[in-house]
Amino acid sequence: MAKVFVKDIQAGERVESIFKVGKKSLPTGKSGKPYLAVVLFDKTGEIDARVWDNAADIEKTFEVGDLVTVVASTVVHQGHPQLKLDSIAKGELGELTADDFAQPPPREEPAKEVPHAGGAAERRFSEVVSLIDRIGDPHLRQLLRSFTDDAELAPLIKRAPAAKTIHHAYPGGLLEHTLSCMKLAHRLADHYPMVDRDLVVAGAFLHDVMKVKELSFERGTEYTDEGRLVGHLVMTAQQIHARARAIEGFPALLEQHVTHIVLAHHGSLEYGSPKIPATLEALLVHALDELDSRVNSWLGIMQRDQGDNWTSFDKLYERHFWKGPAPTQGGKRPVESRIGGKKRHKVPAAASGDGGGEHKHERPERPPRENRPPRENRPPREDRPPREDRPPREARPDRPPREPRAPKGEVKLTFKPFAAIASEPEPEAPAEPSAPAEPAAPTEGGNNGASQE
């Protein structure tokens, strides 16, 4: 059977091919009879599919994440192709590869920018290494570099998904999730200067790193035997212990704090954490992991759903998701791929603060080039004198020095700590009687790089 890719499916065609199941549900139709709603995908996109007869029985024959062979006719529903399934059954890869069924990222990226294609993965990996190199504690920095410098693990970190189905479940998803969490770690450390920045950044890197061994992703994404028996939290703790022992003088307390962050990052015992967060750093790593994974998962659900403003009911999260325009002047949707691509939004004249009809950041339209006067006939700009009347360059006031650029390959954070952007400094609190010294943070320097107020 020749593979038919989603992007090539046309209305009115018969389709016999193999796809991966991204989502399935059993809603009730207007007639009161249940039908099977399925989202099928491959590396080129997703498509909705429906089973109208014997839906409850057929729904039990496969699960989300399975490869399925389908025979269907293609109809048009709400302006998009939809498969009316005559049959659906579990399938095998055969001559195909796992890359043929890589789930597209929720954000629209050109095909050449898919992380496993090389360019984006190398860029993200370079950013991760740069953030590791900013860690102030030398022992912690050396521990993390032992992962990124590992000739076996580094290629897997660049290619691995972060999960089988729920979030970042596509090649390169683990690296995307890790980099995002490390950047969030810096933001949280800026906002909470009392936490240990090094520990939060290290936890953001380490919390999921051994998913490269928990999951097998060469021919579809499945759990390895070690992944099922041990799991990535304990596997990472084992790696931390072995690698810390190989670093001369690695503090025992530091190893314990880092291990605790990893073992507690699922947040609760019922969600698979052997420990619950007992340090501020563990609490923040759990929170940023939960935030980044949920946002990615929700965006994926919105992108795959063909509804205009609301998604269909999602069983995993037990809710519908709003995917329509935000009720502000910007008015953009979380995802645009199903509704005609990205759009520029203009502020209505009635809603604009200055009475203008265009967004304040939009430039006024310029006349066509052929209708503009020759450059020599244009009037001089009013905001500065003609060139011949300007003072000599050496007589002009010195400009403030520019901020040095980050070296090539180094990530440059684009945000400022809240301490740097606060409108007014808080009044100093009256001096209190001296108290006994608190135990030192487990890394050198506490919140490295954060301004203390």
N, C-alpha and C positions, 0 to 999 in steps of 0.2 A: 504494500500500500504506500503510495507516494504521499509525503507530508504536504499538507496544505496549511500555509501560515495564515494567521488571523488577518494580517494586512491585505491578503490577496482574496479574501472572501467577498463575493459580490452577491447582491440580491438576486433571487431567482435560481441560484446554483444549487446543485446537490453536493454535499460535502461528506467525504469519507476520509477521516484523518484521526490523528491522535493529538490530544491536548492535555494540559494539567488543570486540575480542579482548584480554583482559587477561593471559591465560596459556594455554599449550597444552603438552601432553605426550603421550607415546605409551607408557604403561605396559603391562605384560603381565597379562592376566586370569588367573583361576584355571584356565581351560582351556588356558593356554599361548599363547593367541592375543592379539596386541596390539589395543588399542582406543584411540580418540582421546579424551582428556579435555581439555575446553576450559572456561575461565572467561569468560563474556560479561558485559558491564556497560554501563550508561548512567548518567545523572546520579542515578537513583533507587536504584541498588544493583547487586549482582552475582548471577549465577546460574550453577550448574554445568551443563555440557552434555556429552553422550556420543555418539560415533559408534562403532557396533559392527561394521560391515561396511566393507571396503576402507579401513580406518583409515589404513594407511601411505601410500596414494596420496592420500587427501583431505588428510592433514596437510601435504603439500607445496604445496597450492594457496593458502595464506594464511599470514600471519605475525602475531605479536603486535603489536598496535597498529593492525591493519587493521580497517576497517568491513566487516562481513559480513551478508549477508541469509540468514536461516535459515527453514526450515520444520520444525516439530517438534511432538511431542506432549509433554505435561507429566505427569511421574510424580512420586511422592514417594519420596525416598531419605533414610533416617536422619532423618525428620521434616521435611525441607525439599524444596521443589519442585526438580525437575531436568528439563532438556530432553533428550529422546531425539530426536536430529537425524535427519530424513529427508534433508535436503540443507543444505549450507552453501557459500556462494560469496561472493567479494568484492562489496561493495556501494558505493553512493555516497550522499552526504548528501541530495541532492535538495532538498526544501523544508525539511529540518531544518538545525540549526546545530551548531557545535562544542560549544556549551554543553549540548546535549542528551546529549552523550557525555563530559561532564566526569567524570573518575574521582573517586569520593568519597574524601575524606581517610581515612587509617587510623584516626584517632581519631573517636569518635562526636561529631558536632557537629550542632546543629539546622540545618535547611536555611537558615534566615536568617543563620546564621553562616558559611556557605561563603564563603571569602575574596572571590571575584569578585562577591558580592552587594552589596558596598559597605561595610557596617559593620566587619566584621573586617579587611578590607583597609586601611581608613583608620586603624584603631587600630594595626595592625602597622606601617604606614608611619610613623605618628607616633612610635612607639617607636624605629624605626630612626633617624629624624632626631634624636631625643633622645640616642641613644647617639653619634651623630656629633658632636653639639654638646658632648659631654663630652670629646672628644679635645683634649689639651692643645696639640699643635703647631698653630699657626695655618695654616701652609701645607697640612698634611695635611687639616685640617678643611675648609678652603676647597676643596680638590680633591674631597673626597667630597660636599660640598654642591653642587658643580657638576653632579653626577649627579642628586641628588634634587630640585634646583631646575629641572632641564631640563624644559621644558613638553612635549617629545616623549617623553622617556624615563620620566618619573615615572608616567604612566598605564600604561605597559607593565610597569614593575616591579611594580605592584599586581596585574596580571592574568596575568602570564606563568607557565607551568609551569616547574619546574626541569629537567625532562627530558622526553623523548618517552614513555618507558615505565618506567624503572628506579625512580626515587625522586621523590617530590613531583611526580608526573606529572599534575597537575590544576590548573585555574585558581587562581592565587594561591599555588601551591606554591613558586615562586622566592622570594617575599617571606617566606613561612613559614620556608623553609630559611635565608635570609639572616639574619633576626632571631634564629633559634635559634643560628646560628654566631657571631653577634656577642655573644650572652650567654655562650656557651661560651668565647669569647675572653677575656672578663673573668674567668671562673673560672680559666682556665689562667694568666692573668697574675697572679692572686692566689697561685696555687700555686707559680709560678716567677717570683719577683720580679726575677730577673736579665734577663728578656726585656723588650723594648720594647713596653709595653702599646698605645701608639698604633698601632704597625705591625701588631700582631696583630689589633686591632679593624678597622683599615682593610682588611687582607687578607681578613678575614671578610666585609666588605661587598663588596669589589671582585671576589672570585675568580670569581663566576658572573654578574656584573651584565650582561654583554653577551650572555647567553642571550636577552635580549629581542630581539636582532637575529639571533642564530643560529637561532632557532626561529620558525616561523610558526604562530600558534595561533588564527587567526580561524575557519577551517573545518577543524578537526582539527589535530593537532600534527605538523608536518613540518619538515624542515631547509630553510632558505633556501639560495640559491646561495652567498651569502657565508659562511653557516654551514658548508657542505660544503667550500668552497675554502679558507677561512681558519681558521674555528673561533673559539670565544669566548675562548680564552686569548690568542691573538694580537690579536683584535679589541679586547679590553680593554687590552692593552699599547699599542695604537695610540691609544686614547682617553686613557689616562693621559699619554702623551707630549704629545698635542695640548692637553689641558687644563692640564697643568703649565706648558707654555710660555706660556699666557695668564695665569698668576699671577705677579705681579711678585716677583722674588727667590726663586723656588722652587729649593731646593738640588738640584743635579744628583745628589748621592749619595742623597738622599731618593727622588728619582724612580727611581733604579736599584734601590734596596731594595724599593720597592713593586712595581715591575715584576717583579722576581725572584720575589716571593711569588706573584704571579698566574701566571707562566710555569711555576712549579714545583709548583703545588698539586695536580696529579694524582699526584705522588710519584715517578714513574719514566718513562723514555723510552718503554717499551712501552705505557704507558697514556696517551700523548699529550702528556706534558709536554716542551716543548723543553729545559727545564733540570730537574735534580734539586735538591731542597732543599739549600742551602749555608749558610743562616742558621737560627738557632733559631726565628725568627719564621716563616720559610717552613715549617719542619718542623711547627710547631704548627698553622698554618693547614691544611696537608695533613691532619694528624691529625683536627682537629675537623670538617673537611669530610667525611672518610671516615666518621667516627663518626656524624654526623647523617644522612648519606644512607643508610648501612647500616641504622640503626635504623628509619628511615621505610620503607625497602624491605622489611625483614623483617616489620614490622607489617602492611604491605599484603598480603604473601603469607599471613600467618597469618589475616588477616581474610577473605580471599577463599576460603581453604580450609575445607572443611566437616568435617575431621577433629576428633576430640575432644581428643586430646592431642598427636598428631604430624601435621604436614602431609605431603602426598605429596612425593615426591622432586622437588626443584627443580633443573633443569638448569643454570641460571645459576650458582648457588652450589654445586652438586654435593653437596647434603645434604638431609636432612629437618630441620624445625625443631620444637622443642618448644613447644607453645602451651598446655599444661595448667597447672594451679595450681602456684605456686612452693612448694617444700618448706619453708616457714617458717610461723610462726603466722598471718601475714596471709593466705597462701594464695590470692592473687589471680592471675588469668591476664593475660598481656600484652594480649589483646583479648577482649572478652566478647560482641561483637555476634552471633556465630554460635551462642552457647550460652545464650541466654536473658537477655542484658543484664547490667548491673552488679549485683553482689551484695555484701551486707555479710557479713563473715566474723567469726565469734565464736571465741575461743580456747577449746579444750576444757578442762574443769576439770582434767584430769590434767596438761595441759601448762602451765597458768597458774601463774605464780610465786607468786601469793597465794592459790591455791586457788579463785578465782572462776571462774565459767563464762562471763563476758562479757569482751570486749576492754576494756582499761583505759580507753580513750577513749570508750566508749559510756556515755551517761547512764542511770541506772536509770529504769524506767518510772514515769511519774507517773499518779496516779489521774485519771479523767475529770473535766473541769472542773465538771460538775454535782455530783460527789461530794466536791468540796473544801469545807472550811469557809469561811464568809464571811471576807473579809480582816481585818475588825475583830476576829474571834474567834480568829485564828491566834496562836500563841505567838510572842513576839519571837525573833529569831535569837540563838543563843547566842554567836556570835562578836563581837557588838558590843552596847553598852548601848542602852536605848530612846532615842529621839531627844531627849526632854526632858532626859536625863542627860548628853548629850554636851557637850564643851566648845564654846564659841563658835568659829565658823569661823576668826576671826582669831588664836585661841590655838592652833590646830592647827599641827603642824610643816609646813614648806613641802615640797611635793612636788617631785621632781626635774623639771627642764624637759623637756617632750616634744620628741622629734626633729621638726624641721619637715617638713611634708608636701611631697612633690614637686609642683611646679606642674602644673596640668592639662595633660594631653597628654604629660608627661614620664615615661619609664619609670623605675621605682624598682626597683633590683636587690634581691632578697630574700635574698641570701646574704652571708656575711662571709668575708673572706680568712682563710686558715688561720692567719695570724699573730695574728688577733684571737680565735680560738677554741682555740688551743693550751692544753692544761691547765697546762703549766709552761714557762717560757722556757728555751731551751737555754743552757747555760753559755757565756760568752764565750770565744772561742778566744784563746790567748796572742798578743800582738802579734808580727807578723812584720816583718822588715826591709822598708823601703819599696822598692817596685819601680817601674820606669818606668811612667808613666801610659799606660793603654789608650786606643785611639782612641775618641772620643765616639760615642754612639749617633746614628743619623741623624736622630732627632727631638729636639726640645727637651725635656729633663727625663727621658729614658729611660723607665722604667716608671712612667708618670704615674699617680698616685693609689694605687700599691701600697705597702704598708708594707714597709720594708726591715728585715731582721733581721741 
